[in-house]
Amino acid sequence: MNIGMLLIIIVGGLVGVLSTLYLTFSFPAVIIWKIYRRITKGIPLTK
């Protein structure tokens, strides 16, 4: 297999894994943050 193609495959795989991990942690963090602000400061969830 060509070394260039192998590098493209590895980089593409890493980008996919990192973006998935980011989304996995960021969505719950934003929801928890909005609920926290709603409880402590009375800010609506949609703001």
N, CA, C and O of each residue as an XYZ file, in Angstrom:
188
protein
N       0.845     -1.180      0.000
C       0.000      0.000      0.000
C       0.893      1.248      0.000
O       1.960      1.263      0.614
N       0.453      2.251     -0.674
C       1.186      3.497     -0.795
C       1.255      4.219      0.561
O       0.263      4.270      1.288
N       2.424      4.774      0.896
C       2.611      5.449      2.187
C       1.751      6.710      2.281
O       1.262      7.040      3.361
N       1.561      7.409      1.176
C       0.711      8.607      1.170
C      -0.734      8.264      1.475
O      -1.394      8.964      2.244
N      -1.226      7.198      0.880
C      -2.605      6.764      1.126
C      -2.781      6.333      2.579
O      -3.813      6.601      3.194
N      -1.783      5.674      3.113
C      -1.838      5.241      4.509
C      -1.898      6.446      5.455
O      -2.646      6.432      6.433
N      -1.117      7.475      5.164
C      -1.155      8.691      5.984
C      -2.515      9.375      5.902
O      -3.027      9.851      6.915
N      -3.096      9.429      4.730
C      -4.425     10.033      4.559
C      -5.461      9.258      5.362
O      -6.333      9.860      5.990
N      -5.378      7.949      5.348
C      -6.319      7.112      6.093
C      -6.174      7.358      7.604
O      -7.173      7.476      8.314
N      -4.942      7.433      8.084
C      -4.700      7.642      9.521
C      -5.197      9.017      9.957
O      -5.868      9.138     10.982
N      -4.868     10.056      9.182
C      -5.299     11.408      9.522
C      -6.826     11.507      9.491
O      -7.425     12.099     10.389
N      -7.451     10.939      8.481
C      -8.914     10.951      8.391
C      -9.562     10.238      9.560
O     -10.572     10.703     10.089
N      -9.001      9.130      9.963
C      -9.532      8.392     11.107
C      -9.400      9.177     12.397
O     -10.322      9.196     13.213
N      -8.257      9.827     12.586
C      -8.058     10.637     13.795
C      -9.019     11.820     13.835
O      -9.565     12.138     14.891
N      -9.226     12.463     12.715
C     -10.160     13.592     12.671
C     -11.564     13.120     13.030
O     -12.265     13.802     13.777
N     -11.982     11.987     12.521
C     -13.297     11.446     12.839
C     -13.443     11.111     14.316
O     -14.470     11.412     14.924
N     -12.431     10.495     14.889
C     -12.480     10.126     16.301
C     -12.509     11.367     17.183
O     -13.285     11.429     18.137
N     -11.672     12.354     16.876
C     -11.619     13.562     17.704
C     -12.918     14.355     17.621
O     -13.381     14.875     18.637
N     -13.515     14.461     16.441
C     -14.775     15.196     16.337
C     -15.898     14.467     17.064
O     -16.768     15.104     17.657
N     -15.888     13.161     17.023
C     -16.897     12.390     17.753
C     -16.744     12.574     19.263
O     -17.737     12.745     19.971
N     -15.520     12.538     19.753
C     -15.283     12.748     21.182
C     -15.703     14.152     21.607
O     -16.295     14.326     22.672
N     -15.401     15.147     20.788
C     -15.789     16.519     21.106
C     -17.306     16.638     21.233
O     -17.806     17.220     22.196
N     -18.028     16.096     20.278
C     -19.489     16.168     20.325
C     -20.054     15.377     21.496
O     -21.040     15.792     22.105
N     -19.443     14.250     21.814
C     -19.906     13.417     22.921
C     -19.831     14.158     24.251
O     -20.707     13.999     25.101
N     -18.788     14.967     24.434
C     -18.632     15.682     25.705
C     -19.268     17.065     25.697
O     -19.705     17.544     26.743
N     -19.329     17.716     24.541
C     -19.805     19.104     24.533
C     -21.323     19.204     24.657
O     -21.812     20.096     25.349
N     -22.087     18.319     24.009
C     -23.549     18.410     24.094
C     -24.056     18.271     25.519
O     -24.828     19.122     25.961
N     -23.664     17.242     26.262
C     -24.122     17.154     27.655
C     -23.614     18.326     28.508
O     -24.325     18.779     29.405
N     -22.405     18.821     28.246
C     -21.869     19.935     29.025
C     -22.711     21.187     28.824
O     -22.981     21.906     29.786
N     -23.128     21.460     27.599
C     -23.955     22.642     27.324
C     -25.316     22.496     27.985
O     -25.828     23.459     28.557
N     -25.905     21.323     27.919
C     -27.217     21.110     28.527
C     -27.135     21.268     30.046
O     -28.001     21.901     30.649
N     -26.109     20.700     30.663
C     -25.932     20.837     32.112
C     -25.699     22.296     32.477
O     -26.233     22.769     33.480
N     -24.913     23.017     31.686
C     -24.645     24.428     31.954
C     -25.925     25.255     31.880
O     -26.150     26.133     32.713
N     -26.766     24.973     30.877
C     -28.014     25.712     30.746
C     -28.963     25.414     31.908
O     -29.638     26.321     32.394
N     -29.024     24.181     32.354
C     -29.868     23.829     33.493
C     -29.334     24.494     34.761
O     -30.114     24.975     35.583
N     -28.025     24.522     34.922
C     -27.415     25.177     36.078
C     -27.761     26.668     36.100
O     -28.129     27.206     37.144
N     -27.643     27.329     34.952
C     -27.982     28.755     34.895
C     -29.461     28.986     35.150
O     -29.831     29.990     35.759
N     -30.304     28.085     34.700
C     -31.746     28.195     34.917
C     -32.067     28.123     36.408
O     -32.888     28.890     36.911
N     -31.410     27.194     37.112
C     -31.681     27.003     38.531
C     -31.105     28.158     39.353
O     -31.785     28.688     40.232
N     -29.861     28.550     39.076
C     -29.204     29.533     39.933
C     -29.573     30.977     39.611
O     -29.716     31.791     40.523
N     -29.729     31.309     38.328
C     -29.935     32.708     37.960
C     -31.284     32.987     37.313
O     -31.618     34.146     37.068
N     -32.053     31.963     37.036
C     -33.368     32.139     36.451
C     -33.342     32.511     34.976
O     -34.334     33.020     34.455
N     -32.230     32.269     34.293
C     -32.107     32.562     32.861
C     -32.837     31.463     32.076
O     -32.658     30.282     32.374
N     -33.659     31.827     31.075
C     -34.359     30.802     30.305
C     -33.386     29.873     29.571
O     -32.274     30.273     29.229
N     -33.813     28.643     29.336
C     -32.951     27.671     28.662
C     -32.652     28.058     27.218
O     -31.624     27.657     26.672
N     -33.532     28.827     26.598
C     -33.368     29.162     25.181
C     -32.539     30.417     24.961
O     -32.343     30.818     23.813
N     -32.055     31.040     25.997
C     -31.269     32.262     25.844
C     -29.800     31.985     25.934
O     -28.990     32.905     25.827
